[in-house]
Amino acid sequence: MTPEESDLKRIKELIQVMEEHDLVELQIEHGDDRVCLKRTQPHASGVTVFPLPAPQPGLAGRPEGGGPGPQAASQDKGLAEIKAPLVGTFYQAASPDSDAYVEVDSHVEPQTVVCIIEAMKVMNEIKAEISGTIVAVLATNGQAVQYSQPLFKVRPD
């Protein structure tokens, strides 16, 4: 059996587990290998497979084409990040007609709601958990975000 056939067999087994236990999402990590399976809806016959890119050492959080220049690195010194506590869809406001919870130059306290992340049809309010001023919004409205992905940069008080 080739490695590709073996991988396909394992994925089929995971799909069967999802169907047997009525799971909507299944994420597995084993060493450097990652698999995320999502069903579009419970009891659906199709399963969508989203391969997750493996993190590359030394490139986390850097834009494509290399890291930030020396000036950008010095500006980021002392800034904190508000990171996604779960996988889902990022929203800056409670509804399309509402104002954003926070913008650049907004002051936040630990209990300030900064965004919503929708996961499995549940809207999760994300709080700042830090006092300071928002200096950058790193995600765009409607963007899929990963666990621990930086969403905002904050200059702490």
N, C-alpha and C positions, 0 to 999 in steps of 0.2 A: 504494500500500500504506500503510495507516495505521500509526502508531507501535506500536500494540498488536499488529497482525499481524506487524510486523517483529520485535518482541520475542519473540513466540511462535515465529516461524521460527528465531530464534537459539537459543532454549531447546531446541527440537527437535533442532537441529544438535548442541548440547552433549550431549544425551541419547544421540544416535547415537555420538558420540566416546566417551562413557562405556561404552556397550555394546561397541563395537569393541575397546576396550583393557581391558575387564573391570575398570573402575574402580568403587569403592564410593562414593567421595565426590569431588566436584569443587567447588572454590570459586574464583570469579573476581571480581576487583575492577578496575573501569575508571572512573577519576575518582570520582564520587560514587555510581556504580552498583555494587551488589554482588549476586551470585547464588551460592547454595550449593545444590547438588544432591546428594542422598543416596539411594542405593538401599538398600532394606531388607535385601537380601542379594545376594551375587553371583549372577549369572545370573537374577535376578528380572526379570519383565517390567515391573513398575511402578517408577516413580521418584518420590520425594517431594521437592517443592520447598519449601525453607524460606527465605523472604525475610529478609534481615538488615536491621535498622533502620539507617539512616544516622546516624552520630554527629552530635549537634547541638553546635555550638561553645558552649563555656562551660558545658555541662551535664554533662560527663563525670563519672561517679561521684557525682552528686548525687541525692538521693531525689526522687520526684515532688513537685511543688508548690513547687519552688525549692530553694535550697541550704541547708546547715546554718546554724543561727543562729550568732551571734558566739561564744557559749560553746562550741559544738561545734567550731567552727573552731579555737579556741585550744587545745582538748583534743587535736585531731589534729596540732597542730604538733609536729614532731620524731618523728612515727611513720613507720615504713616499712611498705610493703605487700608481701605475698607474692602474686604474680600468677600466673594460669594460664599455663603455657608452651605450652599447646595447647588445642584445642577438644575437649570431651568431656563426660563425666558425672562430677560431683564426688562422692567418697565420703570420709567422715570416718574410716572404720575399714576394716580388711582384710576383714571379713565382718559381716553383720548382728548376730551374737552377740558380736563383739569390742568392746572399749572404743575410743573415739575416739583417734586418734593424739595429738592435742593438743586442749586446751580453753582457755578464757579463763584467764589466770594461769599457763599452762604455760610453762616456760622451754625455749627451743630453742637449738640450736647449728647451725652451717651444714649439718651432715650429718644433722640430725634430720628424719625423715620426718613431714610434717605432714598429708598426705592422699594419696588415690589419684585419678587422673583416668583413666577408662576411655575409650579411643578405639579404634574398630575392633576390639573384643573383646580389646584388650591393656590390662592394668592397669599404669599408669605411676605409680611412687612419686614424689611431689613432695617435694623437700627444702627446708628453710627458707632455706638459703644466707645466713643472717644469725644473729647471736647476739642474743638478747633475750627478751622476755616477750610472749606473745600477749595482746593487749588486746581483740580482736574477731574473731569468725568471721563472715565476710560472705556465705558460701554455705551452702546447706542440703543435707543428705544427699540424693543422687539428683538434684540440680539439674543441668541442662545449663549448662555454662559456656563462655564464648568466650575466644579467645586474648587474653591480657593483662588479663583481668578480675580485679580484686582479690578474693582469697580470704580473706586474713587481714590484720589490722593488728598490727604488732609495735612494741613500745617497745625500741629497740636498747640494748644494754648500754653 
